[in-house]
């Protein structure tokens, strides 16, 4: 029985807080902006846990759009979602209650703010924005319009990681924590050299580029756009934000006092890609340092944990990633737990193309937490403010590397301690306007 059905058919079991009104049992009106790999994956996970009507799909790649529509019809027989190339037109015409955003990073802020202003609650893929001012603007819009925004930092909803936080960290089994290491050693940086070519008729490259610089078209940018500073924040903005956010959630941390970074393109110099292939970022707290390291070349120091978090305490060490955790106490036997899979409960997971099947239970739980926040008025586990803290901290890691000096961000004033506030904003391509 789906959670929403249970809430509507068994109200006598609940003491509903004063002032909270549950929706009718009508399906939720849902729209998706960005119909690529992870946009479709998020929508499929929502369909598995809620009664929804997909009222709109938006993408500037007609093939992606058609593929998403076909998948929706497969999962929701009889559905015929309207297709759009312009997200504002879709928001204006369809007025969805929930908008999922799975576009490249350089579009996140503008689309999230537009969806919020249209009256929708938003499930926003990480990171929140491509620069600090974008992130601040999304948070401001969410609070002013009183909309729920859940950021796709689903480590906070991953069953085995929730268990590790409750049974290891919160239980005090680590003792005093003084150091955390987070890392990614996946060979994920694009290493190709491509020639300029004509833009295919099914793809609107100008609209895909949006506020970013209009670079020469060298083939479809899907999945490889993260290798270019023009569209995001590289491996730090993509992978570190997950592990750093998990660290903050586990340990109850806010903004770091200072962010320092070194790195660059040390090995993969022949590629078109512009992001760093090697980088170290230090997030400094009072009495604790969290150090990020990535290399898109070479071998991982620990092949079992190539993308992971390790918390060091004086009573034990916790290693964790999306697949498992291992707690090694100073005294006693290690404890190991694996990711939860729900193949029997959701058999469509097994056949879905491109699914991260070990992540599916986490995303479903993240979606349910999102829906519960909408119904109760409470903040979701990855509330927009938490997403902003993690995103801004990672962006500052890249800013610190380029500027070659520490970054000390003051959230109460929205400024840097050293006065370099121009580093907090990216230039927008005309006619797009920075929020």
Secondary structure as GFF3:
##gff-version 3
##sequence-region A 1 435
A	DSSP	alpha_helix	3	9	.	.	.	ID=ss1
A	DSSP	three_ten_helix	11	13	.	.	.	ID=ss2
A	DSSP	beta_strand	28	33	.	.	.	ID=ss3
A	DSSP	alpha_helix	37	49	.	.	.	ID=ss4
A	DSSP	beta_strand	52	58	.	.	.	ID=ss5
A	DSSP	alpha_helix	62	75	.	.	.	ID=ss6
A	DSSP	beta_strand	82	84	.	.	.	ID=ss7
A	DSSP	alpha_helix	87	94	.	.	.	ID=ss8
A	DSSP	beta_strand	98	101	.	.	.	ID=ss9
A	DSSP	alpha_helix	105	117	.	.	.	ID=ss10
A	DSSP	beta_strand	121	124	.	.	.	ID=ss11
A	DSSP	alpha_helix	132	144	.	.	.	ID=ss12
A	DSSP	beta_strand	149	151	.	.	.	ID=ss13
A	DSSP	three_ten_helix	154	157	.	.	.	ID=ss14
A	DSSP	alpha_helix	159	164	.	.	.	ID=ss15
A	DSSP	pi_helix	165	169	.	.	.	ID=ss16
A	DSSP	beta_strand	177	184	.	.	.	ID=ss17
A	DSSP	alpha_helix	205	209	.	.	.	ID=ss18
A	DSSP	three_ten_helix	225	227	.	.	.	ID=ss19
A	DSSP	alpha_helix	234	235	.	.	.	ID=ss20
A	DSSP	pi_helix	236	240	.	.	.	ID=ss21
A	DSSP	alpha_helix	241	251	.	.	.	ID=ss22
A	DSSP	beta_strand	258	264	.	.	.	ID=ss23
A	DSSP	beta_strand	278	285	.	.	.	ID=ss24
A	DSSP	beta_strand	288	295	.	.	.	ID=ss25
A	DSSP	three_ten_helix	303	305	.	.	.	ID=ss26
A	DSSP	beta_strand	307	313	.	.	.	ID=ss27
A	DSSP	beta_strand	316	321	.	.	.	ID=ss28
A	DSSP	beta_strand	324	329	.	.	.	ID=ss29
A	DSSP	beta_strand	335	338	.	.	.	ID=ss30
A	DSSP	alpha_helix	348	351	.	.	.	ID=ss31
A	DSSP	alpha_helix	357	376	.	.	.	ID=ss32
A	DSSP	alpha_helix	384	403	.	.	.	ID=ss33
A	DSSP	beta_strand	409	410	.	.	.	ID=ss34
A	DSSP	beta_strand	415	416	.	.	.	ID=ss35
A	DSSP	three_ten_helix	421	424	.	.	.	ID=ss36
###
